Amino acid sequence: MRLIPIYMCQPGMRLGKPIFNSEGQILVGYQFQLTQTIITRLQKMGIDYVYIEDPNTEDILIEEGIKEETRMHLRATLQSMMETFGSSSYDTRFGNTQLFRSCSKSVSMVMEDLRYDKNDAFMLMNMHMFPSNDYAQHFIQKSMNVCVYATKIGMSEGYVGDDLIAFSLGALLHDVGSLKISREILNKRGTLSPFEYEEVKKHPEYGFKLLKDEPGIPLLAAHCVLQHHERVDGSGYPYGLKKHEIHSFAQWVGLLETYDSLTHPRAHREALLPHQAIEILYGGAGTLYDLDKVKFFRNKVSIFPLGLSVQLSSGESGIVSKVMADYKHRPVVRVLKDSNGAVLKQPYEIDLSRNLSIMIDRVGEATAK
C-alpha cells in the first residue's frame, strides 16, 4: 500500500483504504477501482491524498489503532452532545447523566484499544478523510482525534486510573463550549470581525460552565476545557495564564489540538503533513507551548507516515516502508525509482537511521501537476 497525491492517480488503480465522507460513512470503498470520473470528483471534493494498492508495497500494512466500533461510539456520543448542548433550552442545572456516561464509555473504549496497539508512534489519522464544510463534522472529527492523541500521550507519560480518565475526557470535551457559539460565526469562511473573534474566545468558559458541576465529569477535565487555549507566554485566553499556572493536561490538550487542526483538511485549506505541522509547533516552542512537550510529541509522531511518497537527497525516490521506534524522523525508505527517475525492476530499501548522509528532500511525487 502506498499514499500518493490524488493528481498522480490513474484509472485502474485500486484503493488500499476506503475514503470516508464527513459523516463517517464510506464514500469510496476498499479495493475500489478508480475511474477518471471518480478521480476528478475526488479532486473537486478536496481529497489531496489516497492510499492505493501496489504490488511493490503490498507487504506494507497501515493499521489504525482504534477499532471501527470505537469510532462509531465516539461519533454517536459527539453527535448527541451537539444536539444536547446546541439546544437553546439546555439547562446546566439538570445536567445529562446518560450523555456523560456515554462519554466515559467512549474514553474507556479508546484506552482499551490503545492498550493493545502495537504501534508506539502516532500515524496521520485523517489524510483519507473528506474535508468538511460544516463545523459540526469538523467538531466531531477533531474531538475524536485529540482524544485519541491525548490518551496515547497519557499512557506514554505513565498516567493511570483517574488521571488518565480525566485527561482523556478533557481532550474529548475540549471544544464543547463552541457548541454555544453561533453556527453562523463558526461556519464563516472569511475573516472574523473583532466582535465575532471575541465571541469565539468565550468558548473555553462556556465549556467549563457546562461541565464543572456534572457529577460524572472530573473537575480536572473541566479545567482542561477552560485552559486549552492558554499559552505558556501568557498570550492565550481566556485569562492570560503563564507556564505552570496552566495545568499540564491543559497544555497538552492545547498542543494536540493545534497539531490536529494543522493536519486536518478544511474547506478553505489543505491539510499539512505531520513534519510540516511539527515545524510550526517547534516555532512556538518555549513561547506558545512547553518545549519539553513539543520534543516528547515529536518523538512520538511518525513525521513521515507509512506509505508516503518521498524523494531523497540522493535523487532516488520511493515510499516510507518502516518507521523505526528510536528514529521516527529517519524512516526506512523503499526505493522505487533511481536518481534518473527510471522505475527499478528490483526495489531496495535504505535505512535513513544508518545512512545519515541521505536526507528526505521532499514529500510527494516528482511529476508536476
C-alpha positions in Angstrom: 0.0 0.0 0.0 1.2 3.5 -0.7 0.0 7.0 -0.2 0.0 9.3 -3.3 -1.3 12.7 -4.3 -4.7 12.5 -6.0 -3.3 14.1 -9.1 -1.0 11.1 -9.5 -3.8 8.7 -9.6 -4.5 6.8 -12.8 -7.7 5.0 -13.9 -7.4 1.3 -13.0 -5.6 1.9 -9.6 -7.4 0.3 -6.6 -7.8 1.9 -3.3 -5.9 0.5 -0.4 -8.2 2.2 2.1 -11.7 3.5 1.9 -12.4 7.2 1.7 -15.0 8.5 4.2 -17.4 11.3 3.9 -17.9 13.9 6.6 -20.4 11.8 8.4 -18.0 8.9 8.8 -19.7 6.8 6.1 -17.7 5.1 3.3 -17.7 7.3 0.2 -15.5 5.1 -1.9 -14.7 1.5 -0.7 -11.6 -0.6 -0.2 -10.2 -2.0 -3.4 -12.5 0.2 -5.5 -11.0 0.5 -9.0 -10.6 4.2 -9.8 -12.0 5.7 -13.0 -11.1 9.2 -14.4 -14.6 10.4 -13.4 -14.1 9.3 -9.8 -10.6 10.8 -9.7 -11.9 14.1 -11.0 -14.8 14.0 -8.5 -12.4 13.4 -5.6 -10.2 16.3 -6.7 -13.2 18.6 -6.7 -14.2 17.4 -3.2 -10.8 18.4 -1.9 -9.3 15.0 -1.4 -5.5 15.5 -1.6 -4.0 12.1 -1.0 -5.3 8.5 -1.2 -3.9 5.1 -0.3 -3.6 2.7 -3.3 -2.7 -0.9 -3.7 0.7 -1.5 -5.3 2.5 -4.9 -5.9 5.8 -3.3 -4.8 4.3 -2.3 -1.5 1.7 -4.9 -0.8 3.5 -6.0 2.4 3.2 -2.6 3.9 0.2 -2.6 6.2 -1.1 0.7 7.5 -3.3 -0.1 10.5 -5.3 2.3 12.7 -5.0 1.8 16.5 -8.7 2.4 17.1 -11.4 -0.1 16.2 -14.3 0.9 14.0 -16.7 0.1 16.8 -14.9 2.6 19.0 -15.0 5.2 16.3 -18.7 4.7 15.8 -19.4 5.0 19.6 -17.3 8.2 19.7 -19.1 9.7 16.8 -22.5 8.8 18.2 -21.6 10.3 21.6 -20.4 13.6 20.0 -23.4 13.8 17.8 -25.7 13.5 20.8 -23.5 16.1 22.6 -24.1 18.6 19.7 -27.8 18.0 19.7 -28.0 18.4 23.5 -25.7 21.4 24.2 -26.5 23.1 20.9 -30.1 23.4 22.1 -31.0 26.8 23.5 -33.3 25.0 26.0 -30.4 23.0 27.6 -30.2 23.8 31.3 -26.9 23.1 33.1 -28.8 22.8 36.4 -30.3 19.5 35.4 -27.3 18.1 33.5 -27.4 14.9 31.4 -26.2 11.9 33.2 -26.8 9.5 30.4 -24.7 11.6 27.9 -21.7 11.8 30.2 -21.9 8.1 30.9 -21.6 7.7 27.2 -18.5 10.0 27.2 -16.9 7.9 29.9 -17.6 4.7 28.0 -16.1 6.3 24.8 -12.8 7.1 26.5 -12.7 3.6 28.2 -13.1 2.0 24.7 -10.2 4.2 23.4 -8.0 3.3 26.3 -8.8 -0.4 25.8 -7.9 -0.3 22.1 -4.7 1.6 22.7 -3.5 -0.9 25.3 -3.3 -3.5 22.5 -2.0 -1.1 19.8 1.5 -2.4 18.9 2.4 0.8 17.1 4.2 3.1 19.5 4.0 6.1 17.1 1.2 8.4 16.1 0.2 7.9 12.5 -1.7 10.5 10.5 -5.3 9.8 11.2 -7.3 11.9 8.7 -5.4 12.1 5.5 -8.1 10.0 3.6 -11.0 11.9 5.2 -13.3 14.1 3.3 -12.6 17.8 4.3 -15.8 19.1 5.9 -17.5 22.3 5.0 -19.7 22.1 8.1 -18.5 22.9 11.6 -20.5 20.1 13.2 -18.5 17.5 11.4 -15.2 19.3 12.0 -16.1 19.3 15.7 -16.7 15.6 15.7 -13.5 14.7 13.8 -11.3 17.0 15.8 -12.7 15.9 19.2 -12.2 12.2 18.3 -8.6 12.8 17.1 -7.5 14.9 20.1 -9.0 12.3 22.4 -7.0 9.5 20.8 -3.8 11.5 20.7 -4.1 12.6 24.4 -4.9 9.1 25.6 -1.8 7.7 23.9 0.3 10.6 25.2 -1.2 9.9 28.7 -0.3 6.2 28.5 3.2 7.1 27.3 3.6 9.6 30.2 2.5 6.9 32.7 -0.9 8.4 33.6 -3.2 5.7 35.1 -6.6 5.5 36.8 -8.5 8.7 37.5 -5.7 10.9 36.0 -5.8 9.1 32.6 -9.6 9.2 32.6 -9.7 12.9 33.4 -7.0 13.7 30.7 -8.9 11.7 28.1 -12.3 13.2 28.9 -10.7 16.7 28.9 -9.4 16.1 25.4 -12.6 14.6 24.1 -14.7 17.5 25.5 -12.1 20.3 24.9 -14.2 22.1 22.3 -17.6 21.5 23.8 -18.1 25.2 24.6 -18.0 26.0 20.9 -21.4 24.4 20.6 -22.8 27.5 22.4 -21.3 29.8 19.7 -23.5 30.9 16.8 -23.1 28.4 13.9 -23.1 31.3 11.5 -19.8 32.6 13.1 -18.3 29.1 13.2 -19.0 28.3 9.6 -17.9 31.7 8.3 -15.3 31.4 5.5 -13.9 34.9 5.7 -12.0 36.8 8.4 -13.9 37.1 11.6 -14.8 40.6 12.8 -13.4 41.8 16.1 -16.8 41.2 17.7 -17.0 37.7 16.2 -13.5 36.8 17.4 -14.2 37.9 20.9 -17.3 35.7 20.9 -15.3 32.7 19.7 -12.8 33.3 22.5 -15.6 32.7 25.1 -15.9 29.0 24.2 -13.5 27.7 26.9 -15.6 29.5 29.6 -18.8 28.2 28.1 -17.4 24.7 28.1 -16.3 25.0 31.7 -19.7 26.1 32.8 -21.3 23.2 31.0 -19.1 20.6 32.7 -17.9 22.0 36.1 -21.0 20.7 38.1 -21.5 17.4 36.3 -21.0 14.6 38.8 -19.8 12.2 36.0 -17.1 14.6 34.8 -13.9 15.1 36.8 -13.3 18.8 37.6 -9.8 18.4 36.2 -11.3 17.5 32.8 -13.4 20.7 33.0 -10.2 22.7 33.7 -8.6 21.2 30.5 -11.6 22.7 28.6 -11.2 26.0 30.4 -7.4 26.3 29.8 -6.7 24.6 26.5 -6.2 28.0 24.7 -3.9 29.4 27.3 -0.2 29.7 26.2 2.9 29.5 28.3 4.0 33.1 27.5 0.6 34.5 28.7 -0.7 35.3 25.2 -3.6 32.8 25.3 -7.1 33.2 26.6 -9.4 33.5 28.5 -7.2 34.5 31.4 -3.7 35.0 30.0 -2.2 32.4 32.3 1.5 31.6 32.1 3.7 28.5 32.4 2.9 26.5 35.5 -0.4 28.4 36.0 -1.7 26.3 33.2 -2.3 22.7 34.2 0.0 20.2 32.4 -3.0 18.3 31.0 -4.5 21.5 29.5 -1.1 22.4 28.0 -1.1 19.0 26.3 -4.6 19.4 25.0 -3.8 22.8 23.5 -0.7 21.5 21.8 -2.6 18.4 20.4 -5.5 20.5 19.2 -3.1 22.7 17.3 -1.4 19.7 15.7 -4.7 18.1 14.7 -6.0 21.4 13.3 -2.9 21.8 11.2 -3.1 18.2 9.8 -6.9 18.2 9.3 -8.3 19.3 6.0 -10.8 22.2 6.0 -12.9 23.6 3.3 -10.6 26.7 2.9 -7.2 25.0 3.0 -5.4 21.7 2.5 -4.1 19.6 5.4 -0.4 19.8 6.3 1.7 16.7 6.6 3.0 15.8 10.1 6.5 17.1 9.5 5.2 20.5 8.4 2.9 20.7 11.5 5.8 19.7 13.8 7.9 22.6 12.4 5.1 25.0 13.2 4.9 23.6 16.8 8.6 24.0 17.1 8.3 27.6 16.0 6.1 28.2 19.1 8.1 26.0 21.5 9.1 27.9 24.6 6.6 30.7 23.9 3.2 29.2 23.0 3.9 25.6 24.0 6.1 23.9 26.6 9.4 22.9 24.8 9.7 19.6 26.6 6.2 18.6 25.5 6.9 19.6 21.9 10.0 17.4 22.0 8.2 14.5 23.6 5.4 14.7 21.0 7.9 15.0 18.1 9.5 11.7 19.3 6.1 10.0 19.3 4.9 11.2 15.9 5.7 9.4 12.7 6.7 12.5 10.9 6.8 10.6 7.6 3.9 8.2 7.8 3.9 4.7 6.3 3.3 4.5 2.6 4.1 8.2 2.0 5.9 9.0 -1.3 9.3 10.8 -0.7 12.3 12.0 -2.6 15.8 11.6 -1.3 18.8 13.9 -1.4 20.5 11.2 -3.5 17.9 11.7 -6.3 16.2 8.4 -5.6 12.5 8.3 -4.8 10.3 5.7 -3.1 7.9 5.3 -0.2 8.3 5.1 3.6 8.2 1.3 4.3 9.0 1.2 8.0 9.2 3.6 10.9 11.9 2.8 13.4 11.0 3.1 17.1 14.0 5.1 18.1 14.4 7.1 14.9 10.9 8.1 13.8 12.2 11.1 11.9 14.6 8.9 9.8 12.4 6.0 8.5 13.3 3.2 6.1 12.5 4.1 2.5 11.8 1.6 -0.2 13.4 3.0 -3.3 11.2 2.5 -6.4 13.0 4.9 -8.9 16.7 5.6 -9.4 18.2 9.1 -9.5 17.3 9.4 -13.2 13.6 8.7 -12.5 13.7 5.2 -14.0 11.5 2.6 -12.4 13.5 -0.2 -10.7 12.8 -3.8 -11.5 14.1 -4.7 -8.1 13.3 -2.1 -5.5 15.6 -1.9 -2.5 15.5 -0.3 1.0 17.6 2.4 2.6 17.5 2.8 6.3 18.0 6.5 6.9 18.9 5.9 10.5 22.0 4.2 9.3 22.7 6.3 6.2 23.0 9.7 7.8 24.3 11.4 4.7 21.0 10.9 2.9 18.0 13.1 3.7 14.4 13.3 2.7 14.3 16.3 0.4 10.6 16.5 -0.2 7.3 14.7 0.2 5.2 13.6 -2.8 5.8 12.6 -6.4 8.2 14.2 -8.8 5.8 14.7 -11.6 4.3 18.1 -11.8 0.6 18.7 -11.7 
